[in-house]
Amino acid sequence: MNNHPQRALAPELRRQALRQAIGNSLAYLAQSQLPDGEFQTEFCYNRREGADGQIVEDLVFDSSPFVTSLVLYSLQFVRDFAPNVPGMIERGCDFLVSEMEPGGLWRYWARKNEKRSIIPPDLDDTSCISHLLLSNGRRVPNNRWLFYDSRDSRGAFYTWLYTPNSLRKKLLSLLTHGRAFSCTDQIWQWTGKDDVCAVVNANAALYLGDVRQTRGAIEYLKATIRERREESEIVFYAHKLSLYYMLTRAYFHGVRAFGDLNDILEARILELRRPDGSFGDELATGLAVCSLLNLHPSPDGLEGAIDFLIGAQQPNGAWRRIPMYGGPPVPTTFGSADLTTSVCLEALARYGSAAGAPPR
């Protein structure tokens, strides 16, 4: 990564480059979206050193509704940029609906993925997908009670729905012949079946909102930030910028209880800025820009990050695959060019709108 300051684009050139980059990224996502509406996830099953000394990742397609929900979230910011975007969103929503399980639940791996049966539904996928579908006028069954029945003594939300540990969960288990809570126990033994992840809690707050039943999770997240415990409280994600992104988007969508963290979060994010204006790689930079714009609409000071993203876009309109999440002990196994591209697209589109140069 080049950490030396780069030459800034002139304002008019930046506006032109923004529109071109957004159009190219949309063209890439349109051709990458699968016929059933899914956007692609890749799993890294091996890292090795190539003949040139560079690290090579061996990747395989790993079908999951999670990345699709994140890509669709970002696409909403450019819904009116091109006539094919609403159709892309609709097809993606159709895919997510097709993956829904009884009770309004989702699990990480999709039905066409042979690994699907070894994990149970979880609150991370269920939060992100439920919020996305409702934002697009789709119906979601009342699944909030499952969240409220899945909290620890602090009120923080667990990740996995392992066991029917309440009367209502037992009823759902009976109705689904146990499928709603099925999993292969040994693969998740490291969680102790009571895992709590800060990013998952931020996504639960996004979906459920600032209500009595989320106050414990909100206080847990606020304490995590104030006490600088971000990295120790992230279970599944590769970088604390994922937490900042998910937490600030909950604030952006109305969870105003996070508002007293704004100054702290802005300072934490800006601590990560490099001399070249980026925040590390392309994914980290996109997450940082979106997080800052979630906190306030001013684009001031983001020109270096935007120029970095424009310069890093590949000829096919994508930004390179950078792993975003996984699981202990290696939270850097999952990601895709689709995911990185959607985050960078969101960052460019929102910056353009805030700077008075909307996507169109």
N, C-alpha and C positions, 0 to 999 in steps of 0.2 A: 504494500500500500504506500503510495506516495504521500508523505505528510508535509511536503513543502507547499506554500501558498500557490494557488494556480491563478492564472490571469482571469479576471472577472469578465463576464460578457457585458457588453453595453446593454442598457435597458431594452431598447427596441429589438436587438438581436436575441436577448433572453426571451422576450415575449414570443418571437417567431419560433425559436427553438423549443419553447414549452409546448406550443400547439403541435409542432411536428412530432415531438417526443410522445405526447399523449396520443396522437393519431396512430403512430407506429406501434405503440404498446397495445392499443385496442385491437389493431389488426392482428398482432401476435396472439392475443388472448382469444380472439374469435376463431382462429384456425386451430388453436390448441384445445379448445373446449371439446369434449367428447360428444358423440351423438346423443347420449342419454342425459347430457347437461352437466356432467362432472368436469371439474377442473383437476388437473393431475397432481398427484403426490408421488414423490420418489423417496425410497428407502435406501440408505447407504449401508450395504452389508459388508463392505470391506474397504479399508484405506491402505494404499500401498504407494511406494515410491517409484515413479516412472523412470525411464532411461535418462531423462534430462534432469533428474533430481527433484522434480516437482511431485507433490502429493496428488495421486490419482484416486478418485472415488469410484467404486464399482456400484452402480445404481440399478434399481429395479422399480418398475411401476408398482405402487402399493395403494390400491383403491381405498379412499376414505372420504366421508362427507365433510370432514373438518376443514380441509383446505378450501373446498368449494364454498363453505359458509364465509370464510375470510375473504376470498376473492370477490364474492358477491357483495359483501359489505363495502369494499373499496369501490366497486363498479357503480354503486349508488351515487357517488359523487360526480360521475360523468354520465349519468343516465341520459342527458339531453345532448351529449356531444355528437353522437352519430346515430342514425336511425336503427342500427342493428343492436344497440346496447340494451334496450328494454327486452328484446327477444332473448338475448344472452342471459339476462337476469331471470326471465320467466322459465327458461329451460333449466337453469341451475336450481331454481326453487322446486321445479317438478322432481328433479333428482333427489333433493333433500326430503321432500314429502314421501317419495318412494322408499326411503330408508327409515322412516319413522316406525317405531315399535309400539305395542300396546301401552297405553298410559302416557303417550306423548314423550317417548324416550328415544335417544340415539346413542349408539356406541361408535367407537373410533373407526373400526374397520367396516367397510361396506359389505353388502350381501354378496357381491361377486368376488370378495376376497376370502380365500380359503382359511385365513387366520381369524376370521370374525368370531367364531364360536368360543375362542379361548379368553375373551374378555367380556365383562358385563357392560351395560350402559353406564355412562358417567355424566356428571353434571357440567363438565367443560363443553363437550359437544352439545349437550342438551341446551345449555344456556345460549351459546352462540347461534345455534340453528333456530331455536325458538324465537329469539329476538329478531333474527334476519327475516324469518317467514312472516312474523306479525308486522314488521316494517313494510312488507310488500303485500299486505292485505290477505295473507293466507291464514287459514284457521289452524290453531294449535290446541289440542285438548288441554284441559286443566291439569297441568303437571306440577304446579307450584307446591302442592302439598308434599310431593316427593322431596323437594328441596328442604322444606321446613322439617321434615322427618329425618334429615341427613345432616345434622349439625352436632358439633362437639360441645363441651360444657361452656366454652366461650361464646358460642353462637356462630363460629366459623364453619363453613361448609366442607364436608368431606368431598372427595373426588369421585370415588366409585360407589355404585349401588350394589354392594355385595350380597347383603342378606335382608330378608324380609323381617326387619327388627321392630316393626310396629304393626298394629292391627290392620291398617289400610294397606301396608306393604304385603302382609300375609294374604290379604284378599286378592291383590294384584298377582301375587305369585300363584295362587290357586287358579285364577282365571287364565293365566298364560302357561300353566303346567310347569312353572318354575323358570320359564325361558327369560322372563324379564330380569332375573337376577342370576342367570347362568354364567359361569366362567370356569376356567381351569385354574384351580387354586394356586398351584405351584408357581405359575409365571409371575404372580404379583406378591409373592411372599415378602418381598422387601418393604411393602407398604404397611404390613401389619394390619391390613384391612381398615385402617383408620387414618389414612393419609390426608393431609391438608396442604394445599398449594396456594400461594398468594394470588397467582394469575387466575386460577380457577375461581377463587373468591371474587376477584374483580369482574370476571365474566358473569358470575351469578348475580352480582350487584347490578350490572348492566341490564340483565334480563328482568330481574325482580323489582328493581327500583329501590328507592329510599322508603322502606316500610318497616314496621315494627319487627318483622321477622328477619330483616337483614341488618339491624343495628349492630348485632354482635360481630358480624363479618366486616362491617364498615369500620368498627373500632379496631378490630384485629388488623385490617389493612393500614389504618392510620398509624397505629403503633409500629407496624413493620417499617413504614417510611420514616417516621420520626426517629426511630432507634437505629436506622441504617441496617436493618436486618434483611434487605431485599434478597440478597444472594442465598442466604440460609433458608429463606421461606419459599424459594422457587424450586419446585420439584421437577417439573417436566420441561422447562424452557431453557434455552441456551444462554440468554442474556437478560439482564435486568431491564433493558429497554422494552422487552416484551411486556413486563409488568407495567412500566410507565405508559405504554401505548394502551393496554387494556384498561387500566385504571382511569386514565384521562378520557378515554372514550365513554366510560360510564358517566363521568362528570359532564362531558359534552352532551350526553343524552338525558341529563336531568338529575343525576345523583349529586345534588348540590352539597350534601354533607361532606364531600371531599374538597370543597372549596377552600377550606383553611389550610390545605396542603399545597395550594397552587404555587406559592413562592418557593417552597422547599423543592417541589418537583421540577420547576423551571431551573433552579440552580443545579440540581442533580444532573439534569439532562445536559445543561451547558458545560458542566464539568467534563463531559465526555467528548467535547468538540475538539477536533484536530486542527493543526495549523492550516491544512488545505481546505477547511470549511466543512469537511465531512464529519461524521461521527463514527468512523471506522469503515466498515464495508458498506455496500449498497443497501442491504437490508436494514442494518443498524441506522443508517442515515435516513432512510424512508420512515422508519419507526419514530425516530427522534423528531423529524419535521412534523409528522402528523400529531405527535404528542404535544408539541409546543403549540400547534394551531388548535388543538383541543382545549388548551388552557386559556388562550386568548387569540383573537383574530388577526393580530398584527403580524405581518410577514417580515418586519424589520430584523435585519441581522441574519436572515436565512439564505441570502443570495449565494454564499459560498457553497452551502449544502446543495442548493438547486443546481448550480453550475456543475458540481461534482456528479450529481445524478444524470444530468443531461450528457455529460461526457462519458459516463460509464455504460450508457445504453448500447446494446449490441446491434449489429446491422439488421437482425431479424425483428427488432422492436422489443426484445425481451431484455431483462436484466438477469444475470447469471444466478443459478441455484446457489443459495446459501442456507445451510441448515438452521431451522428456527427452534425446533423442539425435539424431544425424544423421551428418554426416561433414565433414571439413575441406573448405572453410574455414567452413562453417556447420553446427555441430553442434546446431542447434535446429529441425530440420525435421520430426521425427517425434514423435508422442505421440497421446493421445486422452483423452477424458473417461473411457473405460473404464480406462485405465492410471492416471490420477490418482486415480480413485475407488478402485481396488483398493489402492493404496498408503495412502491415507487410511483406508480400511476396516481394513487390517492394523494401522495405528497405533492406531486407536481400540479395536479388539478386544484387542490385546495390552496396551495401557494399562489397560483395564478389568479384564482378568484379573490383572494385576500389582497393581492397586489394590484387589483384593478385590471387584470388581464385574464378574464375567464376563459375556460377551454374553447368557447366559441362565442 
